[in-house]
Amino acid sequence: MRPLALAAFAVLTVASCATRQLPPVVVLDKKVDPARPATYNGLALRSGQLVLTESPDSTSFVFPLLVKKYYPFTHVAILSVENGEPWVYDVTGEVKTFPIRSRIMDNVKGKMYRRPLFEYIAPNLYAEIFDPPPGADGDKIAAWARKKFEEGVEFDNYFDSKEHSKLFCSEMAMLAIADAGGPVIDVEASNPNASIVEGMKWLGVPPGEALPVYRFADPSRYVAALGQFTNRTQAYSYFEGKHEVHRRFTADQRMGFVFTLDSYGRIGVRPEISTFVARCAHMYDADPHPPEPFDPRIEKDCRKIADEMFGPFPDPTPLPSTPTPPTPPVATP
């Protein structure tokens, strides 16, 4: 999405030539459906499914604040099963340090990549796989992604959702789904917070619209969860912690209230914010009967921790009395 350009500055802070050992990818949960037998490692994988991931670094805290409405996850990619093996196609950028361009976004370059599924997921904190939206032919989605990969499409470092010679991740998913007969996913409003608007101006990317990756997900199309958490409850408790940060990031807030910037230009998450989200993620570790994802108990308990750490914060919207999944994306035919 266009406001994700602000996160490109954060990319500057995490780009590194160093290598690190990746953690093993653990299958945390999967939907069991006798009509959909497993095809790979116990998972019912099909071409055209969408892989949503959550980054473990500070960029994952930047992304949610760029959108007016909170959504989980930071990246989306397309699955293609080829000769029985699942491959992931995604488009992403990285900072090129030489030569240094005067406009910061001109230093961000990238392309579409093709990686084995587990290798792709390994560096991430968490991932979920979803079937494509109704009407979209999965084989055609995957074929569209393969074609763009063969064409050598470049990463869109200015996040322009209306110009498609270059692509960013959610734009890629949007176009592939529409090309395969699925719905056209509309953009949403970006965060009007003055601190974020000024950041966008500094980067030279006009704020205003956003295309969050969770718009391509729907609990009814859930296939599987993988990653470094113990279970999905822990993952969604983590997401709820970030949701509470977003809820409290009102018009009078500044990016500096959430992030730090060191003398090397590296962005970090303030320790109190990291501690809060970690407490939310682990609040049911000792509970023999933890709530399921989307249970309002998670939101309620997370807010208790926030009130304890940061003080009470009013909300005009009452908490739901029964578990309710997020509203499915509204699509335009």
FENHU-V75754 format. One record per run of one state. SS is the DSSP state (2 for helix, 1 for strand, 0 for the rest). FROM is the first residue (numbers start at 0). TO is the last residue. If there is no record, write none. Layout:
{{SS	FROM	TO} {SS	FROM	TO}}
This chain:
{{0	0	0} {2	1	13} {0	14	24} {1	25	29} {0	30	38} {1	39	39} {0	40	41} {1	42	42} {0	43	48} {1	49	53} {0	54	57} {2	58	64} {0	65	65} {1	66	66} {0	67	73} {1	74	81} {0	82	83} {1	84	94} {0	95	102} {2	103	106} {1	107	115} {2	116	121} {0	122	124} {1	125	129} {0	130	136} {2	137	150} {0	151	152} {1	153	154} {0	155	164} {1	165	166} {0	167	167} {2	168	178} {0	179	182} {1	183	184} {0	185	186} {1	187	189} {0	190	192} {2	193	202} {0	203	207} {1	208	209} {0	210	211} {2	212	215} {0	216	217} {2	218	220} {1	221	226} {0	227	230} {2	231	247} {0	248	253} {2	254	256} {0	257	257} {1	258	260} {0	261	265} {1	266	268} {0	269	269} {2	270	280} {0	281	294} {2	295	309} {0	310	329} {1	330	331} {0	332	332}}
